[in-house]
């Protein structure tokens, strides 16, 4: 009798349907120069999924499973891993990557497999511009959003600016967008300098900038666009650009990078996120929970990862599931959703998330070992005329 009962239980277990899964692939550079960004992005993604599902990690009774893939910041590997995630792992949605170069390699894979890719946090304009396809959405800001907000903060009649940036998609797209955005303010870019991403000696580049700018009259600034380690701000400052009337400026960055900002009190720019700036329930939850779990504040890319996680859940809810890509796209085009930065909205034309940016001024504050980006004013999504570049 016991054997019969056991056999019956086994048959019932086999007959019971397995719980359906929503499979999300996070394809990002866990190792390499941007690993700090990657760790923040992943923590934020998981917290976003948790927040948006009320802690259940389920949508409509289906369990969320997150599959991690490490691109190692290699475009060919990122492309292969995304194909593996869609093809072998049956991921319905993918999120990532960190690097713009890797993202550009991954975009055609989303189109080939006809699956949604939410780009976070890669920044290059071309991702939602000339290289875009209908399966690509982006919660992260693009180069134009960086550029226009920094132009608002730094530009003005009679201002002349030189730029120093990394020689790849992030740096070149960023400078191009910044130069275009400055035109509306009356400022102009007089010199552009590009260096390899792994540059540590900026002497030659700085001397070229000084030579180009020394005889220009009026207010002059050197705007630096940089990602990862080796930020040149302090090294260029040590060469005393003030003797040429040149003032260093840059946009926001992660907390570790803000340590260099402590030497630049009063410096202005625009930032994507700093945990004390946005005042809304989502950010309050993120800040509180991050301190509890990690004994530290959430950082630049934590907020972005959380925005992506919330977008995933809201899209699946609106589409009635994750299996129908066309339904997901229809739900996401024009979708508004709350994030740590406040409201975001996927623009229907190119699926870029429209969002606020923040004009800041650096302060030195007691108890903080970095320059604090204090809010001057929020630059709302409606104030920034972000070009549509995919047409």
C-alpha positions as a Markdown table, in Angstrom:
| # | Residue | x | y | z |
|---|---|---|---|---|
| 1 | Unk | 0.0 | 0.0 | 0.0 |
| 2 | Unk | 2.9 | 2.4 | 0.9 |
| 3 | Unk | 4.5 | 1.7 | -2.5 |
| 4 | Unk | 1.2 | 2.4 | -4.3 |
| 5 | Unk | 0.8 | 5.8 | -2.4 |
| 6 | Unk | 4.4 | 6.8 | -3.2 |
| 7 | Unk | 3.9 | 5.9 | -6.9 |
| 8 | Unk | 0.7 | 7.9 | -7.0 |
| 9 | Unk | 2.4 | 10.9 | -5.4 |
| 10 | Unk | 5.1 | 10.7 | -8.0 |
| 11 | Unk | 2.6 | 10.6 | -10.9 |
| 12 | Unk | 0.8 | 13.6 | -9.4 |
| 13 | Unk | 4.1 | 15.5 | -9.1 |
| 14 | Unk | 5.0 | 14.7 | -12.7 |
| 15 | Unk | 1.6 | 15.7 | -13.9 |
| 16 | Unk | 1.6 | 19.1 | -12.1 |
| 17 | Unk | 2.6 | 21.9 | -14.4 |
| 18 | Unk | 5.9 | 23.6 | -13.6 |
| 19 | Unk | 5.5 | 27.2 | -12.6 |
| 20 | Unk | 6.0 | 29.4 | -15.7 |
| 21 | Unk | 9.1 | 31.6 | -15.8 |
| 22 | Unk | 10.0 | 35.0 | -17.1 |
| 23 | Unk | 13.6 | 34.8 | -18.1 |
| 24 | Unk | 15.6 | 38.0 | -18.1 |
| 25 | Unk | 19.2 | 38.0 | -19.3 |
| 26 | Unk | 21.6 | 40.6 | -17.8 |
| 27 | Unk | 24.4 | 40.8 | -20.4 |
| 28 | Unk | 27.0 | 43.2 | -18.9 |
| 29 | Unk | 30.7 | 43.7 | -18.3 |
| 30 | Unk | 31.2 | 42.1 | -14.9 |
| 31 | Unk | 34.9 | 42.1 | -15.3 |
| 32 | Unk | 37.2 | 44.7 | -16.8 |
| 33 | Unk | 37.7 | 48.5 | -16.3 |
| 34 | Unk | 34.0 | 49.2 | -15.8 |
| 35 | Unk | 33.3 | 46.5 | -13.3 |
| 36 | Unk | 32.3 | 49.1 | -10.6 |
| 37 | Unk | 29.6 | 50.3 | -13.0 |
| 38 | Unk | 28.6 | 46.7 | -13.7 |
| 39 | Unk | 28.2 | 45.8 | -10.1 |
| 40 | Unk | 26.0 | 48.9 | -9.4 |
| 41 | Unk | 23.9 | 48.2 | -12.5 |
| 42 | Unk | 23.3 | 44.6 | -11.5 |
| 43 | Unk | 22.4 | 45.5 | -7.9 |
| 44 | Unk | 20.1 | 48.1 | -9.1 |
| 45 | Unk | 18.4 | 45.8 | -11.6 |
| 46 | Unk | 17.7 | 43.2 | -8.9 |
| 47 | Unk | 16.4 | 45.9 | -6.6 |
| 48 | Unk | 14.2 | 47.3 | -9.3 |
| 49 | Unk | 12.7 | 43.9 | -10.0 |
| 50 | Unk | 12.1 | 43.5 | -6.3 |
| 51 | Unk | 10.5 | 46.9 | -5.9 |
| 52 | Unk | 8.2 | 46.6 | -8.9 |
| 53 | Unk | 7.0 | 43.2 | -7.9 |
| 54 | Unk | 6.4 | 44.1 | -4.2 |
| 55 | Unk | 9.2 | 41.7 | -3.2 |
| 56 | Unk | 7.6 | 38.6 | -4.8 |
| 57 | Unk | 9.9 | 38.5 | -7.9 |
| 58 | Unk | 6.8 | 37.3 | -9.8 |
| 59 | Unk | 4.6 | 38.9 | -12.4 |
| 60 | Unk | 1.1 | 37.5 | -12.9 |
| 61 | Unk | 2.1 | 34.4 | -11.1 |
| 62 | Unk | 5.2 | 33.8 | -13.2 |
| 63 | Unk | 8.6 | 33.7 | -11.5 |
| 64 | Unk | 11.4 | 36.0 | -12.7 |
| 65 | Unk | 14.7 | 34.3 | -13.3 |
| 66 | Unk | 17.7 | 36.5 | -14.0 |
| 67 | Unk | 20.5 | 35.0 | -16.1 |
| 68 | Unk | 23.9 | 36.7 | -15.9 |
| 69 | Unk | 26.4 | 36.9 | -18.8 |
| 70 | Unk | 29.8 | 38.6 | -18.6 |
| 71 | Unk | 30.8 | 40.4 | -21.8 |
| 72 | Unk | 34.3 | 41.3 | -20.3 |
| 73 | Unk | 33.8 | 44.5 | -22.3 |
| 74 | Unk | 34.4 | 42.6 | -25.6 |
| 75 | Unk | 32.0 | 43.5 | -28.4 |
| 76 | Unk | 32.3 | 40.0 | -30.1 |
| 77 | Unk | 31.7 | 38.3 | -26.8 |
| 78 | Unk | 28.8 | 40.5 | -25.9 |
| 79 | Unk | 27.2 | 39.7 | -29.3 |
| 80 | Unk | 27.7 | 35.9 | -28.8 |
| 81 | Unk | 26.4 | 35.9 | -25.3 |
| 82 | Unk | 23.2 | 37.8 | -26.2 |
| 83 | Unk | 22.6 | 35.3 | -28.9 |
| 84 | Unk | 23.2 | 32.5 | -26.4 |
| 85 | Unk | 20.8 | 34.2 | -23.9 |
| 86 | Unk | 18.0 | 34.5 | -26.5 |
| 87 | Unk | 18.6 | 31.2 | -28.3 |
| 88 | Unk | 19.8 | 28.7 | -25.7 |
| 89 | Unk | 18.5 | 30.2 | -22.5 |
| 90 | Unk | 15.2 | 31.4 | -24.0 |
| 91 | Unk | 15.4 | 34.8 | -22.4 |
| 92 | Unk | 12.4 | 36.9 | -23.4 |
| 93 | Unk | 14.1 | 40.2 | -22.5 |
| 94 | Unk | 17.7 | 41.2 | -22.1 |
| 95 | Unk | 19.2 | 44.1 | -20.2 |
| 96 | Unk | 22.7 | 45.7 | -20.6 |
| 97 | Unk | 25.5 | 46.3 | -21.4 |
| 98 | Unk | 27.9 | 48.7 | -19.7 |
| 99 | Unk | 30.0 | 49.7 | -22.7 |
| 100 | Unk | 28.7 | 51.6 | -25.7 |
| 101 | Unk | 31.0 | 49.6 | -28.0 |
| 102 | Unk | 29.6 | 46.3 | -26.8 |
| 103 | Unk | 26.0 | 47.6 | -27.0 |
| 104 | Unk | 26.5 | 48.5 | -30.7 |
| 105 | Unk | 27.6 | 45.0 | -31.4 |
| 106 | Unk | 24.6 | 43.6 | -29.6 |
| 107 | Unk | 21.8 | 45.6 | -31.3 |
| 108 | Unk | 21.6 | 43.4 | -34.4 |
| 109 | Unk | 21.2 | 40.3 | -32.3 |
| 110 | Unk | 18.0 | 41.7 | -30.7 |
| 111 | Unk | 16.7 | 42.3 | -34.2 |
| 112 | Unk | 17.7 | 38.8 | -35.4 |
| 113 | Unk | 16.0 | 37.0 | -32.6 |
| 114 | Unk | 13.1 | 39.5 | -32.4 |
| 115 | Unk | 13.5 | 39.9 | -28.6 |
| 116 | Unk | 13.5 | 43.1 | -26.6 |
| 117 | Unk | 16.9 | 44.5 | -25.4 |
| 118 | Unk | 16.8 | 47.3 | -22.8 |
| 119 | Unk | 20.1 | 49.1 | -23.0 |
| 120 | Unk | 21.4 | 50.2 | -19.6 |
| 121 | Unk | 23.7 | 52.0 | -19.0 |
| 122 | Unk | 25.6 | 52.4 | -22.3 |
| 123 | Unk | 25.3 | 56.0 | -23.4 |
| 124 | Unk | 26.3 | 56.5 | -27.1 |
| 125 | Unk | 23.7 | 58.4 | -29.2 |
| 126 | Unk | 24.1 | 55.9 | -32.0 |
| 127 | Unk | 22.5 | 53.1 | -29.9 |
| 128 | Unk | 19.1 | 54.8 | -30.2 |
| 129 | Unk | 20.3 | 56.6 | -33.4 |
| 130 | Unk | 21.7 | 55.3 | -36.6 |
| 131 | Unk | 22.3 | 51.8 | -35.3 |
| 132 | Unk | 18.8 | 51.4 | -33.6 |
| 133 | Unk | 16.1 | 48.9 | -34.4 |
| 134 | Unk | 12.6 | 48.5 | -33.1 |
| 135 | Unk | 13.5 | 45.9 | -30.5 |
| 136 | Unk | 15.9 | 48.3 | -28.7 |
| 137 | Unk | 14.8 | 50.4 | -25.7 |
| 138 | Unk | 17.0 | 52.4 | -23.4 |
| 139 | Unk | 16.4 | 53.5 | -19.8 |
| 140 | Unk | 19.9 | 54.9 | -19.5 |
| 141 | Unk | 20.5 | 58.5 | -20.6 |
| 142 | Unk | 22.1 | 59.1 | -24.0 |
| 143 | Unk | 24.9 | 61.4 | -25.0 |
| 144 | Unk | 22.5 | 64.1 | -26.1 |
| 145 | Unk | 20.9 | 64.2 | -22.7 |
| 146 | Unk | 24.3 | 64.4 | -21.1 |
| 147 | Unk | 25.4 | 67.1 | -23.6 |
| 148 | Unk | 22.3 | 69.3 | -23.5 |
| 149 | Unk | 22.1 | 69.3 | -19.7 |
| 150 | Unk | 25.8 | 70.2 | -19.5 |
| 151 | Unk | 25.4 | 72.8 | -22.1 |
| 152 | Unk | 22.6 | 74.4 | -20.1 |
| 153 | Unk | 25.0 | 74.4 | -17.0 |
| 154 | Unk | 28.1 | 75.6 | -18.7 |
| 155 | Unk | 27.2 | 77.5 | -21.9 |
| 156 | Unk | 26.6 | 81.2 | -22.5 |
| 157 | Unk | 27.5 | 84.0 | -24.8 |
| 158 | Unk | 31.3 | 84.5 | -25.1 |
| 159 | Unk | 32.1 | 81.1 | -23.5 |
| 160 | Unk | 34.7 | 79.1 | -25.4 |
| 161 | Unk | 35.2 | 75.4 | -24.6 |
| 162 | Unk | 37.8 | 72.7 | -25.3 |
| 163 | Unk | 36.9 | 69.1 | -24.8 |
| 164 | Unk | 39.0 | 66.1 | -23.7 |
| 165 | Unk | 37.4 | 62.7 | -24.2 |
| 166 | Unk | 38.1 | 59.0 | -24.8 |
| 167 | Unk | 38.5 | 57.9 | -28.3 |
| 168 | Unk | 35.6 | 55.5 | -28.8 |
| 169 | Unk | 31.8 | 55.8 | -29.2 |
| 170 | Unk | 31.0 | 57.2 | -25.8 |
| 171 | Unk | 33.6 | 60.0 | -26.0 |
| 172 | Unk | 33.1 | 60.9 | -29.7 |
| 173 | Unk | 29.3 | 60.8 | -29.6 |
| 174 | Unk | 29.4 | 62.8 | -26.3 |
| 175 | Unk | 31.5 | 65.6 | -27.8 |
| 176 | Unk | 29.4 | 65.7 | -31.0 |
| 177 | Unk | 26.2 | 66.1 | -29.0 |
| 178 | Unk | 27.8 | 68.6 | -26.6 |
| 179 | Unk | 29.1 | 70.7 | -29.5 |
| 180 | Unk | 25.7 | 70.7 | -31.1 |
| 181 | Unk | 23.9 | 71.6 | -27.9 |
| 182 | Unk | 26.3 | 74.5 | -27.1 |
| 183 | Unk | 25.3 | 76.3 | -30.3 |
| 184 | Unk | 21.9 | 77.3 | -28.8 |
| 185 | Unk | 23.6 | 78.9 | -25.7 |
| 186 | Unk | 26.0 | 81.1 | -27.7 |
| 187 | Unk | 29.1 | 79.2 | -26.6 |
| 188 | Unk | 31.4 | 77.3 | -29.0 |
| 189 | Unk | 33.9 | 74.4 | -29.0 |
| 190 | Unk | 37.3 | 75.6 | -30.2 |
| 191 | Unk | 39.3 | 72.4 | -29.8 |
| 192 | Unk | 38.6 | 68.7 | -29.4 |
| 193 | Unk | 41.1 | 66.2 | -28.0 |
| 194 | Unk | 40.7 | 62.4 | -28.0 |
| 195 | Unk | 42.9 | 59.9 | -26.3 |
| 196 | Unk | 42.9 | 56.1 | -25.9 |
| 197 | Unk | 40.6 | 54.8 | -23.1 |
| 198 | Unk | 43.6 | 53.4 | -21.1 |
| 199 | Unk | 45.6 | 56.7 | -21.2 |
| 200 | Unk | 47.4 | 57.5 | -18.0 |
| 201 | Unk | 49.8 | 60.3 | -19.1 |
| 202 | Unk | 47.8 | 63.3 | -20.3 |
| 203 | Unk | 50.8 | 65.7 | -20.7 |
| 204 | Unk | 50.8 | 65.8 | -24.5 |
| 205 | Unk | 47.0 | 66.1 | -24.8 |
| 206 | Unk | 46.9 | 68.9 | -22.2 |
| 207 | Unk | 49.7 | 70.8 | -23.9 |
| 208 | Unk | 47.8 | 70.6 | -27.2 |
| 209 | Unk | 44.7 | 72.0 | -25.5 |
| 210 | Unk | 46.7 | 74.8 | -23.8 |
| 211 | Unk | 48.3 | 75.8 | -27.1 |
| 212 | Unk | 44.9 | 75.9 | -28.8 |
| 213 | Unk | 43.2 | 77.9 | -26.1 |
| 214 | Unk | 45.9 | 80.3 | -24.7 |
| 215 | Unk | 45.2 | 83.2 | -27.0 |
| 216 | Unk | 41.4 | 83.1 | -26.9 |
| 217 | Unk | 39.8 | 85.9 | -25.1 |
| 218 | Unk | 36.9 | 85.6 | -22.6 |
| 219 | Unk | 35.6 | 82.8 | -20.4 |
| 220 | Unk | 37.3 | 79.5 | -21.3 |
| 221 | Unk | 36.6 | 76.0 | -20.0 |
| 222 | Unk | 38.0 | 72.5 | -20.5 |
| 223 | Unk | 35.1 | 70.0 | -20.5 |
| 224 | Unk | 36.1 | 66.4 | -19.8 |
| 225 | Unk | 34.1 | 63.4 | -20.8 |
| 226 | Unk | 35.4 | 60.3 | -19.2 |
| 227 | Unk | 34.3 | 56.8 | -18.1 |
| 228 | Unk | 36.1 | 54.3 | -15.9 |
| 229 | Unk | 39.4 | 54.7 | -14.1 |
| 230 | Unk | 42.2 | 57.1 | -14.9 |
| 231 | Unk | 40.0 | 60.2 | -14.9 |
| 232 | Unk | 42.4 | 63.0 | -16.1 |
| 233 | Unk | 40.9 | 65.9 | -14.1 |
| 234 | Unk | 43.4 | 66.0 | -11.3 |
| 235 | Unk | 46.4 | 65.3 | -13.6 |
| 236 | Unk | 45.4 | 68.2 | -15.9 |
| 237 | Unk | 44.7 | 70.4 | -13.0 |
| 238 | Unk | 48.2 | 69.7 | -11.7 |
| 239 | Unk | 49.5 | 71.3 | -14.9 |
| 240 | Unk | 47.9 | 74.6 | -13.8 |
| 241 | Unk | 45.5 | 75.3 | -16.7 |
| 242 | Unk | 44.6 | 78.6 | -14.9 |
| 243 | Unk | 47.7 | 80.2 | -16.2 |
| 244 | Unk | 45.9 | 80.1 | -19.6 |
| 245 | Unk | 42.7 | 81.3 | -18.1 |
| 246 | Unk | 41.2 | 77.8 | -18.5 |
| 247 | Unk | 38.8 | 76.3 | -16.0 |
| 248 | Unk | 38.1 | 72.5 | -15.7 |
| 249 | Unk | 34.5 | 71.3 | -15.9 |
| 250 | Unk | 32.8 | 67.9 | -16.2 |
| 251 | Unk | 29.5 | 66.1 | -15.8 |
| 252 | Unk | 28.5 | 63.9 | -12.9 |
| 253 | Unk | 30.0 | 60.5 | -12.0 |
| 254 | Unk | 30.1 | 57.7 | -9.5 |
| 255 | Unk | 31.0 | 58.3 | -5.9 |
| 256 | Unk | 34.5 | 57.0 | -6.3 |
| 257 | Unk | 35.2 | 59.4 | -9.1 |
| 258 | Unk | 33.7 | 62.3 | -7.1 |
| 259 | Unk | 36.7 | 62.1 | -4.8 |
| 260 | Unk | 38.6 | 64.1 | -7.4 |
| 261 | Unk | 35.8 | 66.7 | -7.5 |
| 262 | Unk | 36.8 | 67.7 | -3.9 |
| 263 | Unk | 39.7 | 69.7 | -5.4 |
| 264 | Unk | 37.2 | 71.6 | -7.5 |
| 265 | Unk | 34.8 | 73.4 | -5.2 |
| 266 | Unk | 32.3 | 75.5 | -7.1 |
| 267 | Unk | 32.7 | 73.6 | -10.3 |
| 268 | Unk | 29.4 | 73.3 | -12.2 |
| 269 | Unk | 28.0 | 70.7 | -14.5 |
| 270 | Unk | 25.1 | 68.4 | -15.0 |
| 271 | Unk | 24.6 | 64.9 | -13.6 |
| 272 | Unk | 22.4 | 61.9 | -14.2 |
| 273 | Unk | 22.0 | 61.0 | -10.5 |
| 274 | Unk | 23.2 | 61.7 | -7.0 |
| 275 | Unk | 21.4 | 59.9 | -4.3 |
| 276 | Unk | 20.5 | 63.1 | -2.3 |
| 277 | Unk | 19.0 | 65.0 | -5.2 |
| 278 | Unk | 15.8 | 63.3 | -6.3 |
| 279 | Unk | 12.9 | 63.5 | -3.8 |
| 280 | Unk | 10.4 | 60.8 | -4.6 |
| 281 | Unk | 9.1 | 57.5 | -3.0 |
| 282 | Unk | 11.1 | 55.2 | -5.3 |
| 283 | Unk | 14.4 | 56.9 | -4.5 |
| 284 | Unk | 13.6 | 57.0 | -0.8 |
| 285 | Unk | 13.1 | 53.3 | -0.9 |
| 286 | Unk | 16.3 | 52.7 | -2.9 |
| 287 | Unk | 18.4 | 54.9 | -0.6 |
| 288 | Unk | 17.0 | 53.3 | 2.6 |
| 289 | Unk | 17.3 | 49.7 | 1.4 |
| 290 | Unk | 20.8 | 50.3 | -0.1 |
| 291 | Unk | 22.1 | 51.6 | 3.2 |
| 292 | Unk | 20.6 | 48.6 | 5.0 |
| 293 | Unk | 22.0 | 46.0 | 2.6 |
| 294 | Unk | 25.4 | 47.5 | 1.6 |
| 295 | Unk | 26.1 | 50.1 | 4.3 |
| 296 | Unk | 26.5 | 52.7 | 1.6 |
| 297 | Unk | 24.4 | 55.0 | -0.6 |
| 298 | Unk | 23.2 | 53.9 | -4.0 |
| 299 | Unk | 25.4 | 55.2 | -6.8 |
| 300 | Unk | 25.1 | 56.5 | -10.4 |
| 301 | Unk | 24.4 | 53.2 | -12.1 |
| 302 | Unk | 22.5 | 51.6 | -9.2 |
| 303 | Unk | 19.7 | 54.1 | -10.0 |
| 304 | Unk | 19.9 | 53.2 | -13.7 |
| 305 | Unk | 19.8 | 49.5 | -13.1 |
| 306 | Unk | 16.7 | 50.0 | -10.9 |
| 307 | Unk | 15.0 | 52.0 | -13.6 |
| 308 | Unk | 15.6 | 49.1 | -16.0 |
| 309 | Unk | 14.2 | 46.6 | -13.6 |
| 310 | Unk | 11.1 | 48.6 | -13.0 |
| 311 | Unk | 10.6 | 49.1 | -16.8 |
| 312 | Unk | 10.8 | 45.3 | -17.3 |
| 313 | Unk | 8.1 | 44.6 | -14.8 |
| 314 | Unk | 5.8 | 47.4 | -15.9 |
| 315 | Unk | 6.2 | 46.3 | -19.5 |
| 316 | Unk | 5.3 | 42.7 | -18.8 |
| 317 | Unk | 2.3 | 43.8 | -16.7 |
| 318 | Unk | 1.1 | 46.0 | -19.5 |
| 319 | Unk | 1.7 | 43.4 | -22.2 |
| 320 | Unk | 0.0 | 40.6 | -20.2 |
| 321 | Unk | 3.2 | 38.5 | -20.2 |
| 322 | Unk | 6.7 | 38.4 | -21.6 |
| 323 | Unk | 6.3 | 35.9 | -24.5 |
| 324 | Unk | 4.8 | 38.2 | -27.1 |
| 325 | Unk | 7.5 | 40.6 | -28.3 |
| 326 | Unk | 5.1 | 42.7 | -30.4 |
| 327 | Unk | 2.8 | 43.1 | -27.4 |
| 328 | Unk | 5.8 | 44.2 | -25.3 |
| 329 | Unk | 6.9 | 46.7 | -27.8 |
| 330 | Unk | 3.4 | 48.1 | -28.1 |
| 331 | Unk | 3.2 | 48.4 | -24.3 |
| 332 | Unk | 6.6 | 50.1 | -24.0 |
| 333 | Unk | 6.2 | 52.7 | -26.7 |
| 334 | Unk | 5.2 | 55.8 | -24.9 |
| 335 | Unk | 5.1 | 54.0 | -21.5 |
| 336 | Unk | 5.6 | 56.1 | -18.5 |
| 337 | Unk | 7.1 | 54.6 | -15.3 |
| 338 | Unk | 8.4 | 55.9 | -12.0 |
| 339 | Unk | 12.1 | 55.5 | -11.2 |
| 340 | Unk | 14.6 | 56.8 | -8.6 |
| 341 | Unk | 14.9 | 59.8 | -10.8 |
| 342 | Unk | 11.2 | 60.4 | -11.0 |
| 343 | Unk | 9.1 | 59.8 | -14.1 |
| 344 | Unk | 10.7 | 58.4 | -17.3 |
| 345 | Unk | 8.9 | 57.9 | -20.6 |
| 346 | Unk | 10.0 | 55.8 | -23.6 |
| 347 | Unk | 9.8 | 58.0 | -26.6 |
| 348 | Unk | 7.8 | 56.1 | -29.3 |
| 349 | Unk | 10.1 | 57.3 | -32.2 |
| 350 | Unk | 13.4 | 55.8 | -30.9 |
| 351 | Unk | 12.5 | 54.1 | -27.5 |
| 352 | Unk | 14.9 | 56.5 | -25.7 |
| 353 | Unk | 13.8 | 57.1 | -22.1 |
| 354 | Unk | 13.1 | 60.8 | -21.6 |
| 355 | Unk | 14.1 | 61.9 | -18.1 |
| 356 | Unk | 15.3 | 64.7 | -15.9 |
| 357 | Unk | 18.9 | 65.7 | -15.5 |
| 358 | Unk | 20.4 | 67.8 | -12.7 |
| 359 | Unk | 22.5 | 71.0 | -12.8 |
| 360 | Unk | 24.9 | 70.8 | -9.9 |
| 361 | Unk | 27.6 | 72.8 | -8.1 |
| 362 | Unk | 30.3 | 71.0 | -6.3 |
| 363 | Unk | 30.6 | 71.6 | -2.5 |
| 364 | Unk | 33.0 | 70.3 | 0.1 |
| 365 | Unk | 31.0 | 69.0 | 3.0 |
| 366 | Unk | 32.1 | 67.7 | 6.4 |
| 367 | Unk | 32.2 | 63.9 | 6.7 |
| 368 | Unk | 32.3 | 63.3 | 3.0 |
| 369 | Unk | 35.6 | 62.4 | 1.2 |
| 370 | Unk | 34.3 | 63.5 | -2.2 |
| 371 | Unk | 33.0 | 66.7 | -3.8 |
| 372 | Unk | 29.3 | 66.7 | -3.3 |
| 373 | Unk | 27.1 | 67.6 | -6.4 |
| 374 | Unk | 24.6 | 70.0 | -4.8 |
| 375 | Unk | 21.5 | 70.7 | -6.9 |
| 376 | Unk | 21.3 | 74.0 | -8.6 |
| 377 | Unk | 18.1 | 73.0 | -10.5 |
| 378 | Unk | 16.4 | 70.1 | -12.1 |
| 379 | Unk | 16.4 | 70.2 | -15.8 |
| 380 | Unk | 13.1 | 68.5 | -16.8 |
| 381 | Unk | 12.6 | 66.2 | -19.8 |
| 382 | Unk | 10.5 | 68.9 | -21.5 |
| 383 | Unk | 13.3 | 71.4 | -21.3 |
| 384 | Unk | 15.7 | 69.3 | -23.4 |
| 385 | Unk | 15.2 | 69.1 | -27.1 |
| 386 | Unk | 16.8 | 65.7 | -27.6 |
| 387 | Unk | 17.3 | 65.0 | -31.3 |
| 388 | Unk | 15.8 | 62.0 | -32.9 |
| 389 | Unk | 18.8 | 60.5 | -34.7 |
| 390 | Unk | 17.4 | 57.2 | -36.1 |
| 391 | Unk | 15.7 | 58.7 | -39.1 |
